[in-house]
Amino acid sequence: MAQIFISHSRHDLKLRQWFDEVFAGVAVRAVRFEFEFDAQAKNPIPSIVQMVQQSTALFVLLGANIFSATRHTSNWIAAETGVAKAFNIPIWVFEDIRNPTDFPVPFVDHYVRLRLDIPEYHNAVRGWVSCYQPIIRSRDPIPDSGLLLCSNPGCRSAFQIHQPKDEIDRCPVCVTKQAW
């Protein structure tokens, strides 16, 4: 079964549960590693690298509690995205449009701002997850919805969006406000 690695704060329970529902009934498994719950993991890095390397995508979930989580969470998100980039694994960032975080995430390929209370978002994300099922041979089978380029000269990151660009008000990599 195909898998997608989920990078998140364990404190964002509502966002995690929402994504658990998205993955239910889809032939793609969501995998996570929570260091706090694995007391025997003295060095979790080899396990995380293996889990990310075996994944067809990496989903970063940015919720309201990302800053109240331990400092380790932000370090792990950076490390996990770095591993995904090294193995050419698509990196998706999802955040609740009503609770923007201004949390920078490196190497973003796809950026989606969600409304957890609107079923159409749930259906859209489930559709994107389904595209990573084993029958699809491509690593990144999602059709382009729009490419944005950050206007910050120090960043200039390019990333795919999957909604109208007027719903995107900042770059997910450097969190600089943008006027597309």
N, C-alpha and C positions, 0 to 999 in steps of 0.2 A: 504494500500500500504506500502511496506517495505521502510525504509529510511536509508540513510547513512549520518552521521554528517560530515560536512566539516570544518576542522580547517585550517585557512588561514589568510593571510594579505589582507585586502581589497585593498591594493595598487598594488597587483599583478593581475591586471585586465586581462592581456592576459592569464595567467594560469587559472584564474577563468572562463573565457569565454570558454577555451578549455574544461574544465570539464563540463560546462553547456551543451556543444555540446555532450559530452560523455553520459550524463544522458538523453538527448532528445530521446524520443521513447523507453525508457527502463522502465519497471514497478517497478522502484526503484526511490524514491524521494531524491534529495540532499537537506539537511537542513543546515542552517547556522544561527549563531547569531552574529550580529555586534552591539556591545555595543554603538559605536559612533552614530548609526542611531536610537537607541531606547531611546529617551530622557526620557521616563517614567520609565525605568528600573533602579531604585535606587540600587537594589541588583539583578544582573542578574544571580547569582549562581544557585538558585533553577530552573530557566528556563533552563539553560544550562545543569544541571544535568539531568533534565527530558528529554530533547531532546537527550542527549547522551544515556541515559538508554533505550530509546525507539528505538534506532538505531541498525541495524544489523552489522554495522562496523563504524569505524572512519577513515576518510582520512585526512592526514595532507599534505597540499600543500606547499612545500618550493619553493618560487620563488625568483627572483633577489632582490625584495624589502623587504624581511623579516627583514633585519637589518635597513633599512631606515624607517620602520614602527614604530609606537609608541612602547615604552617599554612594554606597556600592551599586545601587540600581543604575544611576547615571553612568558609572564606570562600566558596568556590564553591558549597557545598551551600546556604548561606543565600541567596546571590544567585540560584541556579537555582530554589529554591522561591519566592522573591519574584517572579520573572518568571512562574512558573506561576500563582501567585495572581493576578497582575495580569491574566492572560488567562483566568482562571476555568478552569484546567486542574486536574483532580483530582490530589492529591498523596498518594501511598502511601509509607509507611515500612515497610521489611522489616528485621528483625534476627534473628539466631540466638538462640533462647531460652536456649541454653547459654552464650552469651557476651554478656550485656547490656552495652551501651556507656555508658549515661547521657549520651548525646550529644543535646543539644536540637535539635529541628528545627522551624522555624516553619511555621504554616499547614497542619498535617496534617489530611487528610480521612479517610484509612484507615490503620490501624496493624495490622501482622501480625507476630507473633513466630513464627519458623520453627524446625523441626528439619530440617536439611539431609539427615539420614540416614534420614528417614521418607518413603517414596514418596507417601503421601497428601498431604503438603504440596506436593510437586512437582506433583501432579495438580491440586490446588486452585488454585495460582498460575497454572498453564497455563490453567485454565478462566477465571480472571479476565482474563488477558491476551487470551484468545480473545474475550471480550465487547467488546473494543475494535476488533475487525475492522470493516471498512467497512460491512458489511451492517447493523450497529447504528447507528442515527442519533443516539442520545443521547450526550452527552459523558461521562456517568457512569452506565453501564448496570448497575452492580453492585447487586444488591438489598441492602437494609439487613440487617446481621447483628446489630446492636446498637449503640446510641449511648451513649457514655460522656462524662461531663462532669467535667473536672478540678476537684477540690475546693480547689485552691490559689486563694485570693482574687485573687492577682496574675496568674493565668493564665486560669482558667475556660474553657479550650479544649474544644470538643466535637469528637469524632472517631468514625468508624465502626470497629468491630472485626469480625473475621471468624473468631472462635474463642470458646470459653468465657471469660467475663470473669475467671475465677480464674487464667487464664494471663497476664493483664496486671497487672503490679504497679506500674506507674508511668505517668505522663503522658509521651508522646513529645515534647511541646512544651517543657515546663519541667523534665522528668525528676524531678518530685517523687513520692515513694512515695505510693501510693494504697491505700485500703481500700474497694473498691467495695462 
